[in-house]
Amino acid sequence: MSKSFNTPDKVIYVCTGSKCKKKGGKDLSKLFRSMIKDAGLKGQVEVVKTDCTDRCDFAPVISMQPANAWLAHTDEHKAKEAFQHHILHKSE
């Protein structure tokens, strides 16, 4: 017997390649997981840490799907704004 395979409605990809990781990629993934939990969206939104996205000059890089929103030089403030806009669909 196998477990069911649930597919999230939205996915946040966070680059954790060497340059992105050094510039805060790992911390961003923790921040997004916390925001997902606080918003009660566990199971609906998932964070996936990726290896290098080959956009090292723009580190740290994130992508929000299905909106296909890519963010460069992402800091905590930019991450929170993107979460509000692309995940919660709220404008600040």
MORA-V438579 format. One record per residue. N is the residue number from 0. RES is the residue in one letter. PSI is psi in radians with two decimals (none if undefined). OMEGA is omega in whole degrees, -180 to 180 (NA if undefined). BURIAL is 1 if it has 9 or more other C-alpha atoms within 8 Angstrom, else 0. Layout:
BEGIN
n=N res=RES psi=PSI omega=OMEGA burial=BURIAL
n=N res=RES psi=PSI omega=OMEGA burial=BURIAL
END
This chain:
BEGIN
n=0 res=M psi=2.34 omega=-179 burial=0
n=1 res=S psi=2.71 omega=176 burial=0
n=2 res=K psi=2.69 omega=178 burial=0
n=3 res=S psi=2.62 omega=-179 burial=0
n=4 res=F psi=1.81 omega=-178 burial=0
n=5 res=N psi=2.36 omega=178 burial=0
n=6 res=T psi=2.18 omega=180 burial=0
n=7 res=P psi=2.72 omega=176 burial=1
n=8 res=D psi=-0.61 omega=-177 burial=0
n=9 res=K psi=2.63 omega=180 burial=1
n=10 res=V psi=2.37 omega=175 burial=1
n=11 res=I psi=2.00 omega=178 burial=1
n=12 res=Y psi=2.22 omega=180 burial=1
n=13 res=V psi=2.09 omega=178 burial=1
n=14 res=C psi=2.25 omega=175 burial=1
n=15 res=T psi=0.52 omega=171 burial=1
n=16 res=G psi=2.97 omega=-171 burial=1
n=17 res=S psi=-0.81 omega=-178 burial=0
n=18 res=K psi=-0.77 omega=180 burial=1
n=19 res=C psi=-0.68 omega=179 burial=1
n=20 res=K psi=-0.78 omega=180 burial=1
n=21 res=K psi=-0.52 omega=-177 burial=0
n=22 res=K psi=0.22 omega=172 burial=0
n=23 res=G psi=0.12 omega=-179 burial=1
n=24 res=G psi=-0.75 omega=-180 burial=1
n=25 res=K psi=-0.72 omega=179 burial=1
n=26 res=D psi=-0.61 omega=178 burial=0
n=27 res=L psi=-0.69 omega=180 burial=1
n=28 res=S psi=-0.67 omega=177 burial=1
n=29 res=K psi=-0.72 omega=179 burial=0
n=30 res=L psi=-0.82 omega=180 burial=1
n=31 res=F psi=-0.73 omega=178 burial=1
n=32 res=R psi=-0.70 omega=179 burial=1
n=33 res=S psi=-0.76 omega=179 burial=0
n=34 res=M psi=-0.66 omega=178 burial=0
n=35 res=I psi=-0.80 omega=180 burial=1
n=36 res=K psi=-0.81 omega=-179 burial=1
n=37 res=D psi=-0.54 omega=-179 burial=0
n=38 res=A psi=-0.03 omega=-180 burial=0
n=39 res=G psi=0.57 omega=-176 burial=0
n=40 res=L psi=0.27 omega=-180 burial=1
n=41 res=K psi=2.28 omega=-177 burial=0
n=42 res=G psi=-0.39 omega=178 burial=0
n=43 res=Q psi=-0.55 omega=179 burial=1
n=44 res=V psi=2.35 omega=-178 burial=1
n=45 res=E psi=2.54 omega=175 burial=1
n=46 res=V psi=2.25 omega=178 burial=1
n=47 res=V psi=2.12 omega=175 burial=1
n=48 res=K psi=2.21 omega=-179 burial=1
n=49 res=T psi=2.81 omega=170 burial=1
n=50 res=D psi=-2.97 omega=-175 burial=0
n=51 res=C psi=2.32 omega=176 burial=1
n=52 res=T psi=0.05 omega=180 burial=1
n=53 res=D psi=0.56 omega=176 burial=0
n=54 res=R psi=0.78 omega=-172 burial=0
n=55 res=C psi=-0.52 omega=180 burial=1
n=56 res=D psi=-0.22 omega=-177 burial=0
n=57 res=F psi=0.30 omega=-174 burial=0
n=58 res=A psi=2.54 omega=-10 burial=1
n=59 res=P psi=2.54 omega=-175 burial=1
n=60 res=V psi=2.40 omega=173 burial=1
n=61 res=I psi=2.77 omega=176 burial=1
n=62 res=S psi=2.35 omega=179 burial=1
n=63 res=M psi=2.16 omega=-179 burial=1
n=64 res=Q psi=2.53 omega=17 burial=1
n=65 res=P psi=0.12 omega=-178 burial=0
n=66 res=A psi=-0.28 omega=-176 burial=0
n=67 res=N psi=0.71 omega=178 burial=0
n=68 res=A psi=2.14 omega=178 burial=0
n=69 res=W psi=2.32 omega=180 burial=0
n=70 res=L psi=2.36 omega=179 burial=0
n=71 res=A psi=2.73 omega=179 burial=1
n=72 res=H psi=0.85 omega=-173 burial=0
n=73 res=T psi=2.16 omega=174 burial=1
n=74 res=D psi=-3.11 omega=-177 burial=1
n=75 res=E psi=-0.75 omega=-179 burial=0
n=76 res=H psi=-0.83 omega=180 burial=0
n=77 res=K psi=-0.66 omega=179 burial=0
n=78 res=A psi=-0.75 omega=180 burial=1
n=79 res=K psi=-0.70 omega=177 burial=0
n=80 res=E psi=-0.77 omega=180 burial=1
n=81 res=A psi=-0.68 omega=178 burial=1
n=82 res=F psi=-0.79 omega=178 burial=1
n=83 res=Q psi=-0.80 omega=-175 burial=1
n=84 res=H psi=-0.87 omega=-172 burial=1
n=85 res=H psi=-0.45 omega=-178 burial=1
n=86 res=I psi=-0.83 omega=-179 burial=0
n=87 res=L psi=-0.18 omega=-179 burial=0
n=88 res=H psi=0.75 omega=177 burial=0
n=89 res=K psi=2.51 omega=176 burial=0
n=90 res=S psi=2.44 omega=177 burial=0
n=91 res=E psi=none omega=NA burial=0
END
